[in-house]
C-alpha cells in the first residue's frame, strides 16, 4: 500500500504557491483522483517549486502509473519528507520490480525509524515471496536437472543403440564373411574330393586293366622265336623236347644194332632211366 501525501494538503506548499501553481496543483489532484496518473505526474512536474513534497507526490503518481524506476528516482529526490514513509514507498516500488532483497532492506530501515503495521505486513510479504521464489527456483533447478538427466539418458541410449547397431552390423558382416569363407572352403574341398575321386577311379580302372593284361599273359604265354605255337604250358613244352631227344637216341641205337645184326634189344625210356629186361624175353 502506497502512502500518499499530496501537495494540496500541504499548507507550506500553498503558502509559497502562486495562483497559477494553485490551479495546477488542483488539476493534478483531480487527475490523480480520476486515476489519470501520468497526467497528474506531468502537471506536478510542471510546477516551479523544487520542494521535496513535489518530488514525493510525483513519485506517488508514477508508482500508480506502474513506472517504478521513475517513481524510485522521484522518491530518492524527496529527502526532507517523513523518512519512514519515503522508505516504505521505495520498498513498495522495489517489491513491484521483483527486487525482493532491496525491498526487504528498505522495509527494515523504515521500521527502525518508526513502527508501522503496513510496513511490517509488506516486510513479511516480501520475505514469504522471496522464500517462495527460492523454493520455486530450486524446484525449477531440480526439474531442469531431471530434464537434463533425461536428455542425457536419451542421448546415451541413442549412442548405446547406435553402438549396438554398429556392433550388430559388424557381427553380421563377420558372420557373413565367415559363412562365405566356409562356403569357399566347402567348395574347394568338394572340388578336391571330386578330383581325388576321379583319380581313384582312373587308378582303379588302370589297375583293373593291368590285372586283366597280366591274366591274359599267364593264360597265353608268348613262344620263343622259331617255335610253333603249341598251346601247351612252358614246362610241358620242355618235357616234349627231352622226349624228342630220347626218341632220337633210341633210333640211333636201333640203327646201330641193326648194322651189327645183333638181336634186337628193347629199352623202355622214361624219366631218363634205362628200361629193365623183360622176364619173358629169350636169350639169344
JOURJO-V734655 format. One record per residue. N is the residue number from 1. SS is DSSP state (~ for helix, > for strand, _ for the rest). D_LAST is the distance of its C-alpha to the last C-alpha in Angstrom with 2 decimals. Layout:
<<N;SS;D_LAST> <N;SS;D_LAST>>
This chain:
<<1;_;195.51> <2;_;197.43> <3;_;200.85> <4;_;203.47> <5;_;206.55> <6;_;208.03> <7;~;210.63> <8;~;212.95> <9;~;213.44> <10;_;214.11> <11;~;217.83> <12;~;217.24> <13;~;215.42> <14;~;218.21> <15;~;220.87> <16;~;219.22> <17;_;218.13> <18;_;220.12> <19;~;220.79> <20;~;217.73> <21;~;215.46> <22;~;216.83> <23;~;215.92> <24;~;212.39> <25;~;211.87> <26;~;213.00> <27;~;210.57> <28;~;207.74> <29;~;208.54> <30;~;208.60> <31;~;205.22> <32;~;203.72> <33;~;204.98> <34;_;203.54> <35;_;200.13> <36;_;200.42> <37;~;199.27> <38;~;198.39> <39;~;201.84> <40;~;203.53> <41;~;201.67> <42;~;202.58> <43;~;206.27> <44;~;206.41> <45;~;204.69> <46;_;207.37> <47;_;210.14> <48;_;211.62> <49;_;211.74> <50;_;209.06> <51;_;209.54> <52;~;206.62> <53;~;207.68> <54;~;206.88> <55;~;203.36> <56;~;202.80> <57;~;203.82> <58;~;201.66> <59;~;198.75> <60;~;199.42> <61;~;199.47> <62;~;196.25> <63;~;194.57> <64;~;195.49> <65;_;194.15> <66;_;190.80> <67;_;191.10> <68;~;190.25> <69;~;189.70> <70;~;193.11> <71;~;194.70> <72;~;193.43> <73;~;194.84> <74;~;198.22> <75;~;198.26> <76;~;197.48> <77;_;200.56> <78;_;202.72> <79;_;203.35> <80;_;206.67> <81;_;206.27> <82;_;205.23> <83;~;202.10> <84;~;200.45> <85;~;200.91> <86;~;199.61> <87;~;196.47> <88;~;195.96> <89;~;195.93> <90;~;193.67> <91;~;191.24> <92;~;191.34> <93;~;190.49> <94;~;187.57> <95;~;186.36> <96;~;186.34> <97;_;184.24> <98;_;181.67> <99;_;182.61> <100;~;182.69> <101;~;182.67> <102;~;185.70> <103;~;187.45> <104;~;186.93> <105;~;188.35> <106;~;191.43> <107;~;192.08> <108;~;191.81> <109;~;194.31> <110;~;196.70> <111;~;196.54> <112;~;197.32> <113;~;200.54> <114;_;201.46> <115;_;200.02> <116;_;199.41> <117;~;197.61> <118;~;196.38> <119;~;194.95> <120;~;193.23> <121;~;191.76> <122;~;190.48> <123;~;189.01> <124;~;187.05> <125;~;185.95> <126;~;184.71> <127;~;182.77> <128;~;181.15> <129;~;180.29> <130;~;178.74> <131;~;176.69> <132;~;175.58> <133;~;174.59> <134;~;172.69> <135;~;170.82> <136;~;170.20> <137;~;169.00> <138;~;166.66> <139;~;165.38> <140;~;164.91> <141;~;163.09> <142;~;160.82> <143;~;160.26> <144;~;159.51> <145;~;157.09> <146;~;155.38> <147;~;155.28> <148;~;153.89> <149;~;151.33> <150;~;150.34> <151;~;150.08> <152;~;148.02> <153;~;145.78> <154;~;145.50> <155;~;144.57> <156;~;142.19> <157;~;140.56> <158;~;140.41> <159;~;138.76> <160;~;136.43> <161;~;135.50> <162;~;134.98> <163;~;132.77> <164;~;130.92> <165;~;130.41> <166;~;129.20> <167;~;126.84> <168;~;125.56> <169;~;125.08> <170;~;123.26> <171;~;121.09> <172;~;120.38> <173;~;119.46> <174;~;117.25> <175;~;115.58> <176;~;115.14> <177;~;113.63> <178;~;111.37> <179;~;110.28> <180;~;109.72> <181;~;107.65> <182;~;105.61> <183;~;105.14> <184;~;103.93> <185;~;101.58> <186;~;100.21> <187;~;99.75> <188;~;98.00> <189;~;95.77> <190;~;95.00> <191;~;94.12> <192;~;91.89> <193;~;90.23> <194;~;89.71> <195;~;88.26> <196;~;85.99> <197;~;84.98> <198;~;84.08> <199;~;82.15> <200;~;80.22> <201;~;79.49> <202;~;78.28> <203;~;76.16> <204;~;74.75> <205;~;74.04> <206;~;72.36> <207;~;70.31> <208;~;69.23> <209;~;68.28> <210;~;66.32> <211;~;64.44> <212;~;63.73> <213;~;62.49> <214;~;60.25> <215;~;58.89> <216;~;58.08> <217;~;56.34> <218;~;54.11> <219;~;53.20> <220;_;52.50> <221;_;51.29> <222;_;51.65> <223;_;48.36> <224;_;47.81> <225;_;48.81> <226;_;46.32> <227;_;44.40> <228;_;44.75> <229;_;46.40> <230;_;43.72> <231;_;46.01> <232;_;43.59> <233;_;44.60> <234;~;44.04> <235;~;41.43> <236;~;39.46> <237;~;39.61> <238;~;38.27> <239;~;35.19> <240;~;34.45> <241;~;34.45> <242;~;31.86> <243;~;29.64> <244;~;30.11> <245;~;29.08> <246;~;25.95> <247;~;25.16> <248;~;25.87> <249;~;23.65> <250;~;20.75> <251;~;21.42> <252;~;21.61> <253;~;18.23> <254;~;16.67> <255;~;18.64> <256;~;17.63> <257;~;13.91> <258;~;14.73> <259;~;16.70> <260;~;14.03> <261;_;11.72> <262;_;8.88> <263;_;6.78> <264;_;9.60> <265;_;10.32> <266;_;13.18> <267;_;16.21> <268;_;19.30> <269;_;22.23> <270;>;25.38> <271;_;28.34> <272;_;26.68> <273;>;23.96> <274;_;20.18> <275;_;18.47> <276;_;16.62> <277;_;13.07> <278;_;13.51> <279;_;13.65> <280;_;12.62> <281;_;9.31> <282;_;6.35> <283;_;3.68> <284;_;0.00>>
